[in-house]
Amino acid sequence: MYDEDAEDQKEEDLELVWRDVRFEVPGKVILDNLWGSASAGRVTAIMGPSGCGKTTLLDFLAQRIDTKKRGRSVSGSITLVGAKARAAYVQQEDALVGVLTVAETLAVAAAFAGAPRSRADELVREFGLESAKDTMVGTIFQKGISGGQKRRLSIAVELVARPRLVLLDEPTSGLDSASALAVITQLSQIAGAIDQCKECKRVAVACTLHQPSNAVWALVDRVCFLAAGKLVYFGGTQAELLDFFNRCEHPVPQYANVADYVLSLINQDFPGHADVDEIVAAFAFDPPEVPPQLVVPDVTPPRAGGFSRFITLCGRGFKELSRDVGIIGVRLAMYTMLSALIALMFLDLGDKKGDTDVNARVSVLFYVAAFMVFMSVAVLPFYVIQRAVFVKERCNGAYDVPEYVAAKFVVALPGVFLIAIVSSVLIVFPAKLNGFPVYFLDLFVSLLVAESFMAFVAAIVPHFIVGIALAAGIFGFNMLVEGFFRVKHDIPVYLIWGYYYAFHTYTFRVFMHNEFNPISKFNGPQFRDGKQVLRFYDMGNVNVTHDFAVLIAWIVFFQICYTMVLYFYHTGRR
Ligand SMILES: Nc1ncnc2c1ncn2[C@@H]1O[C@H](COP(=O)(O)OP(=O)(O)OP(=O)(O)O)[C@@H](O)[C@H]1O
């Protein structure tokens, strides 16, 4: 976005000017030679009927259009005149961490930005969020603050770093008229730096708006009306506007809501609209001359150091983990219940030495390697839900991809450890299986592979339902070829690659080796000792260290894939 050069910080006001903006996708011109500006101290509204290109224009101004996509043509200039400035973009959808309170959300935003904690308290007051300060934002399990409070919080989060240019997409969408007025009043005050601190400077605010009430309209200083991607009007909201529509022979009726009137004139989706092309042509207005200095490189917003951002991410992640029953509580309950049932099913198995007991041991180990690992799919929806927050924060420059991935991995460790230890204790001791430490470590590392795989899958799928289907399919295949249903030398040659590729194979082999290698005697006619069982399953030469190394390599591989997908595909550019 827009850069701030501290050395060159000028005191004068700034103005963002856009000219000749054109955006075309195959078969459609979405923005057609638009111009306009947003200047400090003013609220500029971008308005027009649904689908006219408001969000696209805002995305263009925020440099969030993916110009490299095939078939697209994007042109036009954005010029920042006057002081160099830092920009903030508030997207239409609220992407907030549900289990944090309002105060915590702002404190985390302040920590990412390297701003003092007092800045968070200031914003709580400025945005009228004091009564909801200690209330959670809200999750699918727990109702939190209201929609209006969420909107205000989303805006406040982006203002932590005191941007000089604020772009907002539909800041009043879904709000009742009183809340909408409160939000625009706040933005108007920020624009004019009214009642603000002495280091506050005037701010340029540009936002898209739908149907403003008269009270909201009175707070808008300039308006840019669009229709089907074309500029219908840009200028003041009072005499200048009335004058223009008078000249076009569409005078605004006395006492009418001006915005409603203009919107109904230019909305070509319904009958009763004016000849929009005529109005567009009538708006023959020369764009203002723009001084030559251009300041539009990518912005790196002010932020704390990399390690500090990583610590903030870990702190927030642990809070999420401890508060969101869905992430770990439900999974822990599932694993505990299932492990207890396994223990009941295979009670004292270690004391029994018949052939059917060999079968029971192999079965329980296969079941744990296959199904207990499979249950990791439960975490996938949470990764997908968290993605929206990641994209917003990354796009707004709060942190970079590597620290996010590293923090997510660190945060996952205690939960996976807890699940693995609870499950291992509940199964190994009642069933009297061998080698608790290796059994536990195998389950722990395998669950981490599955967790890393889920993170990767969650990053590549459009929706978690697709992710669950994809992960279930791949896990199903892995189970098929891991050496239980058919021992390695019986797997058809065209599927043997699956045996080596499936990480389940290595989990199962370590379990088997750990269980059967120490058993010196079986009573059955088929098996005399554990080594014979291992040979039967083509696992006589298993090297536990090698298999652990393969599992760890899978963790690293999936984490790298996860990082790459986030880096290249979740840029926030549309
Ligand atoms: N990448 C794209 N490819 C194809 N069409 C697009 C693309 N981006 C936007 N559009 C189309 O361009 C038009 C303008 O979209 P935009 O979201 O900017 O409208 P809007 O004015 O913000 O609408 P609303 O008020 O309903 O949110 C829409 O018809 C949309 O479908």
The ligand as an SDF file (V2000), in Angstrom:
LIG
                    3D

 31 33  0  0  0  0  0  0  0  0999 V2000
  -12.4890  -10.7380  -10.7140 N   0  0  0  0  0  0  0  0  0  0  0  0
  -13.6850  -10.5680  -11.2390 C   0  0  0  0  0  0  0  0  0  0  0  0
  -14.0820  -11.3000  -12.2930 N   0  0  0  0  0  0  0  0  0  0  0  0
  -15.2990  -11.1440  -12.8540 C   0  0  0  0  0  0  0  0  0  0  0  0
  -16.2060  -10.2690  -12.3850 N   0  0  0  0  0  0  0  0  0  0  0  0
  -15.8720   -9.5200  -11.3380 C   0  0  0  0  0  0  0  0  0  0  0  0
  -14.6020   -9.6170  -10.6870 C   0  0  0  0  0  0  0  0  0  0  0  0
  -14.5650   -8.7380   -9.6580 N   0  0  0  0  0  0  0  0  0  0  0  0
  -15.7500   -8.1200   -9.6680 C   0  0  0  0  0  0  0  0  0  0  0  0
  -16.5270   -8.5760  -10.6610 N   0  0  0  0  0  0  0  0  0  0  0  0
  -17.8770   -8.1370  -11.0120 C   0  0  0  0  0  0  0  0  0  0  0  0
  -17.8000   -6.7330  -11.0740 O   0  0  0  0  0  0  0  0  0  0  0  0
  -18.9700   -6.1620  -10.5690 C   0  0  0  0  0  0  0  0  0  0  0  0
  -18.6360   -5.1960   -9.4530 C   0  0  0  0  0  0  0  0  0  0  0  0
  -18.3170   -5.9320   -8.2760 O   0  0  0  0  0  0  0  0  0  0  0  0
  -18.1300   -5.1930   -6.8730 P   0  0  0  0  0  0  0  0  0  0  0  0
  -18.0050   -6.2350   -5.8470 O   0  0  0  0  0  0  0  0  0  0  0  0
  -17.0370   -4.2130   -6.9890 O   0  0  0  0  0  0  0  0  0  0  0  0
  -19.5190   -4.4430   -6.7480 O   0  0  0  0  0  0  0  0  0  0  0  0
  -20.0930   -3.5860   -5.5530 P   0  0  0  0  0  0  0  0  0  0  0  0
  -20.5270   -2.3130   -6.1320 O   0  0  0  0  0  0  0  0  0  0  0  0
  -19.1260   -3.5130   -4.4420 O   0  0  0  0  0  0  0  0  0  0  0  0
  -21.3420   -4.4710   -5.1560 O   0  0  0  0  0  0  0  0  0  0  0  0
  -22.0920   -4.6390   -3.7450 P   0  0  0  0  0  0  0  0  0  0  0  0
  -22.5780   -3.2850   -3.3760 O   0  0  0  0  0  0  0  0  0  0  0  0
  -23.2040   -5.5710   -4.0720 O   0  0  0  0  0  0  0  0  0  0  0  0
  -21.0770   -5.1960   -2.7910 O   0  0  0  0  0  0  0  0  0  0  0  0
  -19.8640   -7.3030  -10.1280 C   0  0  0  0  0  0  0  0  0  0  0  0
  -20.7680   -7.5850  -11.1710 O   0  0  0  0  0  0  0  0  0  0  0  0
  -18.9000   -8.4510   -9.9500 C   0  0  0  0  0  0  0  0  0  0  0  0
  -19.5150   -9.6750  -10.1830 O   0  0  0  0  0  0  0  0  0  0  0  0
  1  2  1  0
  2  3  1  0
  2  7  2  0
  3  4  2  0
  4  5  1  0
  5  6  2  0
  6  7  1  0
  6 10  1  0
  7  8  1  0
  8  9  2  0
  9 10  1  0
 10 11  1  0
 11 12  1  0
 11 30  1  0
 12 13  1  0
 13 14  1  0
 13 28  1  0
 14 15  1  0
 15 16  1  0
 16 17  2  0
 16 18  1  0
 16 19  1  0
 19 20  1  0
 20 21  2  0
 20 22  1  0
 20 23  1  0
 23 24  1  0
 24 25  2  0
 24 26  1  0
 24 27  1  0
 28 29  1  0
 28 30  1  0
 30 31  1  0
M  END
$$$$
